[in-house]
Amino acid sequence: MSEPIRLIVGLGNPGPDYETTRHNAGFWLADHLADDLRASFTLEKAFMGQVAKARFEGENVLLLKPITYMNRSGQAVGALARFYKLAPEQVLVLHDELDLLPGQVKMKQGGGHAGHNGLKDIQAALGTPNFWRLRIGIGHPRTLNLAQQVADFVLHPPRRDEQAEIEKVIDRCRAVVPALLRGDFALATRQLHAA
């Protein structure tokens, strides 16, 4: 067993203009997890984000949606992790992933940021890439035969069929979170990749 997850960070951009865009897949999952844990997000300006405080099997669990825009996500993650004295290994970041198709999901610890500005900023703020990531596939404009530039693609809503696949993945992710909160990453990975 590893250190259990104590901070779950959904990545996205704040505001109604971005709510339904692919880049906000991390926010979508975070909202569902807050519901699952019976917690509500409230704005905490000191942490530059919406924070939900939950209890799981007697332990405190924090959920965070930074309000700094994607490329400054590390400010909020770093502030919260420092305040609650959390190790990077206790942090799980939920984010959209261009290299996975809609309907695909991967969990991993550490690694690079593959140009994802949110991950890059979190890595800088925590001083290590050693946090966990749940990578929610949104596809890439090239693999989906679209002529859009990546920056434009991630800031648009998924097509209806893609949205349905992303929602299935979000449900699969929700099912493995209890294992992550217990520190059983092997079980969570098996469950996630078995579907």
C-alpha positions as a Markdown table, in Angstrom:
| # | Residue | x | y | z |
|---|---|---|---|---|
| 1 | Met | 0.0 | 0.0 | 0.0 |
| 2 | Ser | 1.2 | 3.5 | -0.8 |
| 3 | Glu | 0.4 | 6.9 | 0.7 |
| 4 | Pro | -3.4 | 7.3 | 0.2 |
| 5 | Ile | -4.6 | 10.2 | -2.0 |
| 6 | Arg | -5.6 | 13.2 | 0.2 |
| 7 | Leu | -5.8 | 16.0 | -2.4 |
| 8 | Ile | -7.7 | 15.6 | -5.7 |
| 9 | Val | -7.2 | 18.4 | -8.2 |
| 10 | Gly | -9.5 | 18.8 | -11.2 |
| 11 | Leu | -7.9 | 20.9 | -14.0 |
| 12 | Gly | -9.9 | 23.2 | -16.2 |
| 13 | Asn | -10.6 | 26.9 | -16.8 |
| 14 | Pro | -13.0 | 28.9 | -14.7 |
| 15 | Gly | -16.1 | 30.6 | -16.0 |
| 16 | Pro | -19.2 | 29.7 | -18.1 |
| 17 | Asp | -17.3 | 30.2 | -21.4 |
| 18 | Tyr | -15.1 | 27.2 | -20.7 |
| 19 | Glu | -17.6 | 25.0 | -18.8 |
| 20 | Thr | -18.3 | 22.6 | -21.6 |
| 21 | Thr | -14.9 | 22.6 | -23.3 |
| 22 | Arg | -12.6 | 19.5 | -23.6 |
| 23 | His | -9.9 | 21.2 | -21.4 |
| 24 | Asn | -12.4 | 21.1 | -18.5 |
| 25 | Ala | -12.7 | 17.3 | -18.3 |
| 26 | Gly | -10.8 | 17.4 | -15.0 |
| 27 | Phe | -13.4 | 19.8 | -13.6 |
| 28 | Trp | -16.2 | 17.5 | -14.7 |
| 29 | Leu | -14.8 | 14.6 | -12.8 |
| 30 | Ala | -14.0 | 16.7 | -9.7 |
| 31 | Asp | -17.6 | 17.8 | -9.6 |
| 32 | His | -18.8 | 14.2 | -9.7 |
| 33 | Leu | -16.3 | 13.2 | -7.0 |
| 34 | Ala | -17.5 | 16.0 | -4.7 |
| 35 | Asp | -21.0 | 14.7 | -5.1 |
| 36 | Asp | -19.9 | 11.1 | -4.4 |
| 37 | Leu | -18.1 | 12.3 | -1.2 |
| 38 | Arg | -21.1 | 14.5 | -0.3 |
| 39 | Ala | -18.9 | 17.6 | -0.3 |
| 40 | Ser | -19.5 | 21.1 | -1.8 |
| 41 | Phe | -17.1 | 23.4 | -3.5 |
| 42 | Thr | -16.7 | 26.9 | -2.0 |
| 43 | Leu | -14.4 | 29.6 | -3.2 |
| 44 | Glu | -11.3 | 29.9 | -1.1 |
| 45 | Lys | -9.4 | 33.0 | -2.3 |
| 46 | Ala | -6.3 | 32.2 | -0.2 |
| 47 | Phe | -5.9 | 28.9 | -2.2 |
| 48 | Met | -6.9 | 30.5 | -5.5 |
| 49 | Gly | -9.5 | 27.9 | -6.1 |
| 50 | Gln | -12.8 | 26.2 | -5.3 |
| 51 | Val | -12.2 | 23.8 | -2.4 |
| 52 | Ala | -14.4 | 21.0 | -1.2 |
| 53 | Lys | -13.6 | 19.3 | 2.1 |
| 54 | Ala | -14.8 | 15.7 | 2.5 |
| 55 | Arg | -14.3 | 12.8 | 4.9 |
| 56 | Phe | -13.6 | 9.3 | 3.8 |
| 57 | Glu | -13.4 | 6.5 | 6.3 |
| 58 | Gly | -12.6 | 9.0 | 9.0 |
| 59 | Glu | -9.8 | 10.8 | 7.0 |
| 60 | Asn | -9.9 | 14.3 | 5.5 |
| 61 | Val | -9.9 | 14.5 | 1.7 |
| 62 | Leu | -9.6 | 17.8 | -0.2 |
| 63 | Leu | -10.9 | 18.5 | -3.7 |
| 64 | Leu | -9.6 | 21.5 | -5.6 |
| 65 | Lys | -10.6 | 23.3 | -8.8 |
| 66 | Pro | -8.1 | 26.1 | -9.4 |
| 67 | Ile | -9.6 | 29.4 | -10.6 |
| 68 | Thr | -6.3 | 30.6 | -12.0 |
| 69 | Tyr | -6.8 | 29.3 | -15.5 |
| 70 | Met | -5.0 | 26.1 | -16.6 |
| 71 | Asn | -1.5 | 27.4 | -17.1 |
| 72 | Arg | -1.3 | 28.7 | -13.5 |
| 73 | Ser | -2.8 | 25.7 | -11.8 |
| 74 | Gly | 0.3 | 25.1 | -9.7 |
| 75 | Gln | -0.3 | 28.2 | -7.7 |
| 76 | Ala | -3.4 | 26.8 | -6.2 |
| 77 | Val | -2.1 | 23.2 | -5.9 |
| 78 | Gly | 1.1 | 24.3 | -4.2 |
| 79 | Ala | -0.6 | 26.6 | -1.8 |
| 80 | Leu | -3.1 | 23.9 | -0.6 |
| 81 | Ala | -0.4 | 21.1 | -0.5 |
| 82 | Arg | 1.9 | 23.3 | 1.6 |
| 83 | Phe | -0.9 | 24.5 | 4.0 |
| 84 | Tyr | -2.1 | 20.9 | 4.7 |
| 85 | Lys | 1.5 | 19.5 | 4.6 |
| 86 | Leu | 0.7 | 17.0 | 1.9 |
| 87 | Ala | 3.4 | 15.1 | 0.0 |
| 88 | Pro | 3.3 | 15.2 | -3.8 |
| 89 | Glu | 2.5 | 11.4 | -3.7 |
| 90 | Gln | -0.8 | 12.2 | -1.9 |
| 91 | Val | -1.9 | 14.4 | -4.8 |
| 92 | Leu | -4.1 | 13.2 | -7.7 |
| 93 | Val | -4.5 | 15.5 | -10.7 |
| 94 | Leu | -7.5 | 14.9 | -13.0 |
| 95 | His | -6.8 | 16.2 | -16.5 |
| 96 | Asp | -7.7 | 16.0 | -20.2 |
| 97 | Glu | -5.3 | 14.0 | -22.3 |
| 98 | Leu | -4.7 | 14.6 | -26.0 |
| 99 | Asp | -2.8 | 11.3 | -26.5 |
| 100 | Leu | -5.7 | 9.2 | -25.5 |
| 101 | Leu | -9.0 | 8.8 | -27.5 |
| 102 | Pro | -12.3 | 9.7 | -25.9 |
| 103 | Gly | -13.3 | 6.6 | -24.0 |
| 104 | Gln | -9.7 | 5.9 | -22.9 |
| 105 | Val | -8.2 | 6.6 | -19.5 |
| 106 | Lys | -4.8 | 6.0 | -17.9 |
| 107 | Met | -3.5 | 6.4 | -14.4 |
| 108 | Lys | 0.1 | 7.0 | -13.7 |
| 109 | Gln | 2.5 | 8.5 | -11.2 |
| 110 | Gly | 5.2 | 10.9 | -12.3 |
| 111 | Gly | 6.4 | 11.4 | -15.8 |
| 112 | Gly | 6.6 | 14.4 | -18.1 |
| 113 | His | 3.9 | 16.9 | -18.8 |
| 114 | Ala | 3.8 | 16.4 | -22.6 |
| 115 | Gly | 3.2 | 20.1 | -23.1 |
| 116 | His | 0.2 | 20.2 | -20.8 |
| 117 | Asn | 0.5 | 23.7 | -19.2 |
| 118 | Gly | -1.5 | 22.7 | -16.2 |
| 119 | Leu | 0.7 | 19.8 | -15.4 |
| 120 | Lys | 3.9 | 21.8 | -16.1 |
| 121 | Asp | 2.9 | 24.5 | -13.6 |
| 122 | Ile | 1.9 | 21.9 | -10.9 |
| 123 | Gln | 5.3 | 20.1 | -11.4 |
| 124 | Ala | 7.1 | 23.5 | -10.9 |
| 125 | Ala | 5.0 | 24.3 | -7.8 |
| 126 | Leu | 5.5 | 20.9 | -6.1 |
| 127 | Gly | 9.1 | 20.7 | -7.2 |
| 128 | Thr | 8.7 | 17.2 | -8.5 |
| 129 | Pro | 6.6 | 15.3 | -11.2 |
| 130 | Asn | 5.9 | 12.6 | -8.5 |
| 131 | Phe | 2.2 | 13.3 | -8.1 |
| 132 | Trp | -0.5 | 11.0 | -9.5 |
| 133 | Arg | -2.5 | 11.7 | -12.7 |
| 134 | Leu | -5.7 | 10.4 | -14.0 |
| 135 | Arg | -5.5 | 11.1 | -17.8 |
| 136 | Ile | -8.9 | 11.4 | -19.3 |
| 137 | Gly | -8.8 | 10.9 | -23.1 |
| 138 | Ile | -10.2 | 13.7 | -25.2 |
| 139 | Gly | -8.5 | 12.7 | -28.5 |
| 140 | His | -6.3 | 14.8 | -30.7 |
| 141 | Pro | -7.6 | 16.8 | -33.6 |
| 142 | Arg | -5.3 | 14.8 | -36.0 |
| 143 | Thr | -6.5 | 11.4 | -34.7 |
| 144 | Leu | -10.1 | 12.6 | -34.9 |
| 145 | Asn | -9.5 | 13.9 | -38.5 |
| 146 | Leu | -10.1 | 17.5 | -37.6 |
| 147 | Ala | -8.3 | 20.4 | -39.1 |
| 148 | Gln | -8.3 | 22.4 | -35.8 |
| 149 | Gln | -5.2 | 23.6 | -34.0 |
| 150 | Val | -4.7 | 21.9 | -30.6 |
| 151 | Ala | -5.3 | 25.2 | -28.7 |
| 152 | Asp | -8.6 | 25.7 | -30.4 |
| 153 | Phe | -9.6 | 22.0 | -30.1 |
| 154 | Val | -9.2 | 21.8 | -26.3 |
| 155 | Leu | -11.3 | 25.0 | -25.9 |
| 156 | His | -14.3 | 23.6 | -27.8 |
| 157 | Pro | -16.9 | 21.2 | -26.5 |
| 158 | Pro | -16.5 | 17.5 | -27.6 |
| 159 | Arg | -18.8 | 16.2 | -30.3 |
| 160 | Arg | -21.8 | 14.3 | -29.0 |
| 161 | Asp | -20.3 | 10.8 | -29.5 |
| 162 | Glu | -17.0 | 11.9 | -27.9 |
| 163 | Gln | -19.0 | 13.4 | -24.9 |
| 164 | Ala | -20.7 | 10.0 | -24.4 |
| 165 | Glu | -17.3 | 8.2 | -24.3 |
| 166 | Ile | -15.8 | 10.8 | -21.9 |
| 167 | Glu | -18.8 | 10.4 | -19.6 |
| 168 | Lys | -18.3 | 6.6 | -19.5 |
| 169 | Val | -14.7 | 7.2 | -18.5 |
| 170 | Ile | -15.7 | 9.6 | -15.8 |
| 171 | Asp | -17.9 | 6.9 | -14.3 |
| 172 | Arg | -15.1 | 4.4 | -14.4 |
| 173 | Cys | -12.8 | 6.9 | -12.6 |
| 174 | Arg | -15.5 | 7.5 | -10.0 |
| 175 | Ala | -15.6 | 3.8 | -9.3 |
| 176 | Val | -11.8 | 3.5 | -8.5 |
| 177 | Val | -11.5 | 6.6 | -6.3 |
| 178 | Pro | -12.3 | 4.7 | -3.0 |
| 179 | Ala | -9.3 | 2.5 | -3.7 |
| 180 | Leu | -7.1 | 5.5 | -4.3 |
| 181 | Leu | -8.3 | 7.1 | -1.1 |
| 182 | Arg | -7.2 | 3.9 | 0.7 |
| 183 | Gly | -3.8 | 3.9 | -1.0 |
| 184 | Asp | -4.5 | 0.7 | -3.1 |
| 185 | Phe | -3.2 | 1.9 | -6.4 |
| 186 | Ala | -2.8 | -1.7 | -7.8 |
| 187 | Leu | -6.5 | -2.4 | -7.3 |
| 188 | Ala | -7.5 | 1.0 | -8.7 |
| 189 | Thr | -5.3 | 0.5 | -11.8 |
| 190 | Arg | -6.7 | -3.1 | -12.3 |
| 191 | Gln | -10.3 | -1.8 | -12.0 |
| 192 | Leu | -9.7 | 1.2 | -14.2 |
| 193 | His | -8.0 | -0.7 | -17.0 |
| 194 | Ala | -10.2 | -3.8 | -16.9 |
| 195 | Ala | -13.3 | -2.0 | -18.2 |
